[in-house]
Amino acid sequence: MKATLISVGVLFIIFGVISQANGADLGLLIWGGLGIVVLFISGLGEDAKEAVDEKVKKIRQTEEELFEQIATELENNQIDKGLWTKAEAESEGGDENKVRSKYIKLRHQKLTREL
C-alpha cells in the first residue's frame, strides 16, 4: 500500500510539472500539491526522519568510541609523537593541559578522517 501511495504521489507531481510546462501554472499548484499531500500521507517523511535519526545515533556512538579510544591510548602512553609535537606548537608553549586538550582534538580529527 505504501509503495502505491508513493507512486501515486510522484505521478501527481509529474502531472503538475507537465501542466506547468504546458503553460498551466495552476496545474502545478494543484497536481504538485496533491502529490506532496499523498507522499506525506504515505509516511515517506517519517521514514526519512527515522533514517536520519538512526544515522545521527550511529555518528554519536562512533564519536564516543573514538574519544574512548583516545583516552585508552593516553592511559597506555601510546601517543602519536608527531601529533603531540603539533599540539605543542599550536598551543604556543601552553601548559600540559592545553597541549593534551589540543592533542585530543587533533587525534580525533585524524581518526575521523581514517573512518
C-alpha positions in Angstrom: 0.0 0.0 0.0 2.8 2.4 0.9 4.6 1.8 -2.4 1.4 2.5 -4.2 0.8 5.8 -2.4 4.4 6.9 -3.1 4.0 6.0 -6.8 0.7 8.0 -7.0 2.2 10.9 -5.2 5.2 11.0 -7.6 2.8 10.7 -10.6 0.8 13.7 -9.3 3.9 15.7 -9.0 4.9 14.7 -12.6 1.4 15.7 -13.8 1.9 19.1 -12.1 5.3 19.7 -13.8 3.9 18.7 -17.2 0.9 21.1 -16.6 3.3 23.9 -15.9 5.4 23.1 -18.9 2.3 23.4 -21.0 1.6 26.8 -19.5 -0.9 25.9 -16.7 0.8 27.2 -13.6 -2.3 26.4 -11.6 -1.9 22.7 -12.7 1.5 22.6 -11.0 0.0 24.0 -7.8 -2.9 21.6 -7.8 -1.2 18.4 -9.0 2.1 19.1 -7.3 0.3 20.0 -4.0 -1.8 16.9 -4.2 1.3 14.8 -4.9 3.0 16.2 -1.8 0.0 15.5 0.3 -0.1 11.9 -0.9 3.6 11.5 -0.2 3.1 12.9 3.3 0.2 10.6 3.9 2.3 7.6 2.8 4.6 8.2 5.7 7.6 8.8 3.4 8.7 11.8 5.5 8.5 9.7 8.7 10.7 7.0 7.1 13.3 9.7 6.2 13.2 11.1 9.7 13.8 7.7 11.2 16.7 7.1 8.8 18.3 10.4 9.7 17.7 9.8 13.5 19.4 6.4 13.2 22.3 7.8 11.3 22.8 10.6 13.9 22.7 8.0 16.7 25.4 5.9 14.9 27.5 9.0 14.4 27.2 9.9 18.1 28.1 6.4 19.1 31.2 6.5 16.8 32.2 9.8 18.3 32.1 8.4 21.8 34.0 5.3 20.7 36.8 7.5 19.2 37.1 9.5 22.3 37.2 6.3 24.4 40.0 5.0 22.1 42.0 8.3 22.5 41.6 8.0 26.3 42.9 4.4 26.3 45.8 5.4 24.1 46.7 8.2 26.6 46.4 5.9 29.6 48.7 3.4 27.9 51.1 6.2 26.9 50.6 5.3 23.2 51.0 8.8 21.8 51.5 9.9 18.2 54.7 11.9 18.7 54.3 13.9 15.6 50.7 14.9 16.5 51.8 15.7 20.1 54.5 18.0 18.8 52.0 19.7 16.5 49.7 20.1 19.6 52.6 21.7 21.5 53.3 24.1 18.5 49.7 25.1 18.2 49.4 25.6 21.9 52.2 28.1 21.7 54.1 26.8 24.7 50.9 26.4 26.7 50.8 24.3 29.8 50.5 20.5 29.7 46.7 20.6 30.0 46.3 22.8 26.9 48.7 20.6 24.9 46.8 17.5 26.0 43.5 19.1 25.0 44.8 20.2 21.6 46.3 16.7 21.1 42.9 15.1 21.8 41.3 17.3 19.2 43.9 16.7 16.6 43.9 12.9 17.3 40.1 12.9 17.0 40.3 14.7 13.6 42.9 12.2 12.4 40.8 9.1 13.5 37.7 10.7 11.9 39.4 11.1 8.6 40.5 7.5 8.7 36.9 6.2 9.0 
